[in-house]
Amino acid sequence: MKQDHQAKHKTVPKITVRKTVKKQHDFNSWLPWVVAALLLILTWFLYKPSLNNHFTNWDDNLYVLDNAQVKQHGYQNTKYFFTHASAGNYHPLTMLSLSFDYRLAEQDKRLVNEIPEPDAEIFHTTSLILHVINVLLVFVFIYLLSRKRLIVASVTALLFAIHPMHVESVAWVAERKDVLYAFFFLAGLIVYMKYLEKTSWWRLLITGLLFLASLFSKPSAVVFPLILLAVDFFYGRKFTARVFLEKLPFFILAVIFGVITSIIQGNLAASGIKVFSLFQRLMFSSYGFITYQYKLLLPLKISAYYPYPGITTAGNLPLIYYLSPLIALAIIGLVFYSIRFTKVIGFGYLFYFFSIALVLQFIPVGNAIMADRYSYISAIGLFFILAWYLDQAFVSKDKILRSLRWILAGACLVYCIFLGKTTFEQTMVWNNSETLWTDVISKYPETYVAYKHRGNYYRSLNIFDKAMKDYLIYTQIRQDDAGVYNNLGNVYRLRNEPEKAIDAYSKSISIDSLDPKTWLNRAVIYSKTKQYASAVKDFNKALSLNIGIMEIYTSRSVMFREMGRYEDAIADLSLLIRNDPNNDKYFIDRGVCHYNLKQFPEAITDFEKCIALNPVDGHAYFNMSAAYNELKDYRKAYQCALKAITLNYPVDKNYLETLKKKGG
């Protein structure tokens, strides 16, 4: 009996353990994939409204709509992006990705209002796909970093996926650089994690190549080697000479791209230094350091634009800015103190700080004190801390902590529902320029640039009353912007209020006298109101500033014809024809000038060239008929008049009868 009992005792546990291990293995093998799939589906659902969004008038023109290089394809285009800056930055891979999308849009043959503007859906789809992939990469990176702690990886990736501060990076076409550089950045971190598992030169090389691709997507990737050091710290690697030497090529690349970016953006940075004192800039960077954390934890008043604070007449800022350096120091002190007990908080904050330090506006650039897009990568560090300690509630043996785990899980669920709802709504804020800037104005009414951009949008749709209202609000806040007075002049011109248009253009010129288009705009108004002497001066001034603007010659040739200065009009039209020999309108206009100078053979030659380019131009046939009539070649005059009639051009019956009689 004893032997039977011992045999039973040995056998039963052996069978039970084997089954348990097998089940556990199966469970662990498929569960991460299920979690990852659910994360990707949820991300796509929350961001799906962005696929219906349009382009905005905030940098989308610089990156796509008005960028001639993006519309080109082939080797020369690729070479151009790698050898030139674009839209004030050096990010060739980003520009190539936009160029690729433009090509897809062309092949799809979806044009907006019959003008060569691509459908924005293709661009938004690419950005969303990249964000979805980035969610997966965050999941894999944190899964490896936490040594396969599924809750840590899942919660970090979930917060990254659904946080409303990330909408700007995904839903804004011009921010393609964010999701693209993050793709290579995160992939590089994953390969580096594999390198730490088993060091090999080829894994380090692949990490370096991915880092280079990230740099080619956005200069912000220069912080990558610092993040690698943060990972080393978390993994407990000793900071030996080897650890730093293996990072040396990464730091060299970072310095090279940092210098390139500094050269490109040097003027912008310099302009920021002149506006604020050193102490004010310290306050701004401290404010950004704590406000990004606050908004990542509690994303209220999410906006595309966060203006600098107003400064009182005494030169003071709001109290929070004076307290910000102290709060920032307190946070940093607590983080350093925590390292005595755990590396989790230290690593998370190092990841956050290294990723965001360069955009904390210590050297202010632009008129925004912070931007949601800057949190795209940096947020991972803070999300990791939250996820780690949520996981601790489930694995800790502490009774109090374990008793709170489901309460914490429930709070996390409610929090994620709030984030998801806010993100879903925020994607629709980016639907078009009106929804975008109206949202900014509703949250920060003092953001004067929002009125300007919204006014420009209304003007583009010929909604002149709304455009003028926004422009006037803008000029009340800021009186030194030449561009908005030029735009205001355009609205007055379209509303047929020439005197007000002239006043607006004159105000613009008084602020900036070096913009040729403003001189041209005022010249056109002077011409239409028959103030020819003033118009001639403005046309000449515009040409002295930029002789290559063909629109100046076009408008001036019209004025010269109205003035009867046909020789001058012919000179301008001849130059236009040399620049664009396939424009039939130039030939008919020059032909009219020759006709008025009684140069009938030259007029006929121009009318014939017009007809060669546009065979259905009945007006050209009629003009040619008139020229032949003056040359007393009545038969040809009659034939041309008949052709004009067949092309639905109204020809006087008496004129036709006269030609018929004279032409036999």
PyMOL commands that set and color helices and strands:
alter all, ss='L'
color gray80, all
select helices_A, chain A and resi 2-52+60-65+75-83+92-108+120-145+150-162+164-171+173-197+201-217+219-235+241-264+266-275+278-297+319-338+344-359+372-395+399-403+405-429+433-443+448-460+464-477+482-494+498-511+516-528+532-545+550-563+566-579+584-596+600-613+618-630+634-646+653-662
alter helices_A, ss='H'
color red, helices_A
select strands_A, chain A and resi 111-112+115-118+306-307+368-370
alter strands_A, ss='S'
color yellow, strands_A
deselect
rebuild
show_as cartoon
